[in-house]
Amino acid sequence: MAEEPADLVRALLQGGPDSLSRADRQRRVAADEPEVKIPRGHCTEHFRRTVEIARIGEREYRIYRWSYRTYVAE
């Protein structure tokens, strides 16, 4: 199994719109990243880091929970 760079961790995004794909929900982020932003058309979904860790198979994921949505001004 390949090792990840020390500055990246696996993140699992919880909550938010049901339409987010698995690829959107499981990603790698900087280890010190407090928030993940997912652009979605006319809005951006915001997820905040928690202290929780989830295990999927042999991998650990840092949990980011949906916190709010912002809209693009026109």
N, C-alpha and C positions, 0 to 999 in steps of 0.2 A: 504494500500500500504506500503510495507517495505521500510524503510529508508536506504540510502546508507551510508557506513562509510564516515566520514567527509573528509578523504584524497583521496577519489575517486570521479570522475565526469564522466558523460556520454559524449562520444566523437562521432562526426559524421565526417567521412573522406570523403572529396570531391575531385573530380578529379582523376587523375591516370588511370590505366587500367580499361576498362569496365568490365573485367572479375572478378573483386573483388565482392564477394558476399555481401549480406546485413549484414550477421554476421561479415564479415571482416570490413565493413564500420561503424557499430554501435557497440561500445565497451565501456568498462570502463577503465579509465586511472588515474594515479596519478594526483591530482589537479595541481601540479607544473610541469608536464611533458611538455617540450617545443616541443618535436618531437615524433611521433609514427612511428615505423619501422615495416613493414610487410614483412617477408621473403617469397619469391615466387620462389621456384626452384633455378635457377641459378642467381637470382637477389633479391634485397631488395628495396621495395618502401618506400619512406620517405615522411612524412606528417608533416607540421609545424603548430603549434597552431596559430590561429588568435584571434582577439578580438570579433569576431562574435558569436552569440548564435542563435540556431534554436530551434523552438518548434515543436515537433511531438506529437500530442495529448496533454496530460497534462505534458509531460516531456520536459526538456530543455537539449540541447546538445551543448557542446562547439565545434566549427568548427575547424577542422584541414584540411588544404589544401595541396594537393600533391605538392611537390617541386622538387624532383629529384629521380632518380633510380641509384643504384650502382650494379655492377656485382661482383660475386664471382670469385676470381682468382683461376686458376687451377694449 
